[in-house]
């Protein structure tokens, strides 16, 4: 099964994430199939970038997004 989820990036304590497509059984920060974008939450607000075309493609193929990714993509 393929899922779309967040993986952590950066120093300890920083809130930086990549939005990735990966196999359900792999570790959170393990190898991914494709990187779709990034997300960063800060005191000033949210910064995000998402390749919507590729996101929709993976949804059409049957990938399941995590609840957090659904919020970010909406």
Backbone as a ProteinNet text record, in pm:
[ID]
protein_1_A
[PRIMARY]
XXXXXXXXXXXXXXXXXXXXXXXXXXXXXXXXXXXXXXXXXXXXXXXXXXXXXXXXXXXXXXXXXXXXXXXXXX
[TERTIARY]
84.5	0	89.5	48.9	124.2	50.9	126.7	68.5	141.8	73	132.7	138.4	259.7	275.4	388.3	406.7	512.1	634.2	751.6	876	955.5	1024.6	1093.7	1226.9	1262.1	1387.4	1438.9	1568.8	1624.8	1673	1707.3	1761.3	1653.6	1697.1	1605.7	1533.9	1403.7	1325.6	1268.8	1316.1	1260.9	1144.6	1045.5	929.4	938.9	1012.2	1022.9	991.2	908.9	865.3	869	888.6	871.1	743.5	671.5	553.4	599.2	591.2	648.2	548.1	574.8	501	591.8	539	621	534.1	598.9	530.4	488.2	374.2	319.8	413.3	484.6	566.1	701	742.6	873.3	871.2	989.2	1001.1	961.1	929.6	885.2	989.1	1114.8	1219.5	1299.5	1245.6	1314.1	1304.8	1343.5	1346	1205.4	1190	1059	1058	937.9	921.6	935.4	872.5	876.7	851	917.7	896	800.4	688.3	586.3	596.7	664	674.7	726.5	704.9	751.4	649.6	664.7	574.3	653.2	631.8	700	601.5	587.6	500.9	589.1	560.7	640.1	546.2	604.2	524.8	451.3	507.8	448.3	336.5	329.5	226.9	281.4	225.7	265.6	326.4	428.2	486.2	474	428.2	414.7	428.8	470.7	477.8	441.2	345.8	298.6	276.9	331.4	309.2	171.8	70	-69	-93.5	-29.7	-47.2	-3.4	114.1	164.3	83.9	38.1	-45.9	-174.5	-239.6	-362.8	-337.3	-221.2	-186.7	-178.6	-108.5	-93.6	-226.4	-315.5	-448.1	-526	-512.2	-583.5	-531.6	-406.1	-346.4	-387.2	-429.4	-475.5	-396.8	-308.2	-233.1	-326.9	-303	-387.2	-311.1	-361.7	-292.7	-322	-223.9	-244.2	-336.6	-396.6	-485.4	-416.1	-290.5	-217.3	-195.1	-163.8	-142.7	-273.3	-385	-514.4	-539.8	-506.7	-524.6	-435.9	-312.5	-217.3	-260.7	-306.7	-344	-475.7	-559	-691.2	-680.7
-117.3	0	124.3	223.6	347.8	457.6	538.8	647.3	777.7	888.4	1022.4	1074.3	1103.9	1143.1	1243.9	1290.7	1386.1	1312	1362.4	1312	1430.8	1413.8	1526.4	1555.7	1683.8	1731.7	1842.5	1860.1	1972.1	1934.5	2037.3	2018.5	1977.7	1924.7	1885.3	2009.5	2001.1	2113.5	2204.3	2191.7	2272.7	2198.1	2271.3	2208.8	2222.6	2134.2	2130.1	1988.6	1978.6	1848.8	1844.5	1726.2	1700.8	1621.3	1648.8	1570.8	1467.6	1339.9	1233.7	1121.6	1046.5	925	808.9	712.3	598.4	477.6	364.3	242	252.1	197.2	203.2	138.8	33.3	-43.4	20.7	123.3	183.4	277.2	305.7	396.2	537.7	619.9	757.3	836.7	825.4	901.3	814.5	701.3	611	658.4	569.4	601.8	623.7	727.5	759.1	732.3	717.5	696	828.4	934.5	1066.3	1175.5	1288.3	1404.7	1498.2	1529.9	1614.9	1760.6	1790.6	1928.6	1936	2051.9	2071.9	2155.1	2152.2	2224.3	2269.7	2395.3	2448.5	2533.6	2504.5	2581.5	2665.4	2795.2	2884.9	2975.8	3061.3	3155.3	3255.1	3285.7	3382.8	3322.1	3191.8	3126.2	2998.9	2962.8	2840.5	2873.8	2799.4	2805.6	2666.7	2659.2	2528.3	2539.2	2427.8	2415.4	2271.7	2253.3	2120.6	2113.7	2011.4	1988	1922.4	2003	1957.9	1856.1	1874.3	1781.6	1640.4	1628	1496.4	1442.1	1528.8	1487.3	1423.2	1488.5	1434.1	1304.5	1294	1169.5	1054.3	1074.1	966.7	930.9	1028	997.4	911.3	941.9	864.8	721.7	701.5	567.6	485.6	551.3	480	507.8	607.1	642.2	705.6	677.2	728	836.4	961	1066.6	1057.1	1097.6	1102.5	1220.3	1222.7	1335.4	1470.6	1478.8	1606.8	1652.4	1560.1	1596.3	1642.3	1582.1	1627	1772.8	1809.6	1948.1	2044	2004	2090.2	2108	2001.3	2006.2	2079.8	2088.9	2153.2	2302.1
0	0	0	-75.4	-87.4	-11.9	64.5	142.2	112.8	136.6	126.7	268.8	316.4	456.5	472.2	595.3	627.5	680.4	647.2	702.5	754.2	864.8	927.3	859.5	862	804.3	893.6	901.7	976	1114.1	1190.6	1325.1	1424.2	1534.6	1640.9	1694.6	1707.7	1759	1652.4	1528.4	1420.1	1357.1	1313.4	1251	1099.8	1039.3	893.8	849	744.7	697.3	545.2	491.4	348.9	331.8	224.5	190.3	88.6	125.3	43.3	17.9	-87.5	-118.9	-83.6	-6.6	33.1	61.9	74.4	112.7	258.5	290.9	426.7	528.7	489.5	583.8	615.5	540.1	563.5	683.5	736.3	850.9	811.7	911.9	887	807.3	843.4	775.9	680.2	640	548.5	404.4	314	172.4	118.5	35.1	-21.2	-171.5	-227.2	-370.5	-444.9	-391.7	-455.6	-352.4	-367.7	-281.6	-354.8	-290.3	-352	-311.4	-201.4	-156.8	-15.3	49.2	186.6	263.6	395.9	486.2	607.2	647.4	765.1	844.3	972.2	1059.7	1150.2	1160	1243.5	1322	1402.6	1482	1393	1278.2	1187.1	1102.3	1094.7	1012.9	951.1	838.1	769.2	634.4	596.4	463.5	404.9	281.4	219.8	69.8	12.7	-132	-164.2	-254.2	-289.2	-439.5	-501.7	-643.4	-657.2	-683.6	-684.6	-796	-908.9	-1021.5	-982.9	-922.3	-881.2	-763	-673.5	-560.6	-610.9	-707.2	-764.6	-839.9	-905.9	-974.4	-875.3	-764.9	-667.1	-602.3	-583.9	-532.8	-632	-761.4	-863.6	-874.4	-841.7	-846.9	-723.8	-616.8	-498.8	-372.4	-373.9	-253.5	-151.6	-24.8	82.6	158.6	161.8	236	385.9	466.2	611.1	643.3	762	798	791.8	833.7	828.8	685.6	596.7	456	394.2	432.3	381.8	420.1	544.5	588.8	510.7	487.3	415.5	270.2	207.2	65.5	42.3	143.8	125.9	105.1
[MASK]
++++++++++++++++++++++++++++++++++++++++++++++++++++++++++++++++++++++++++

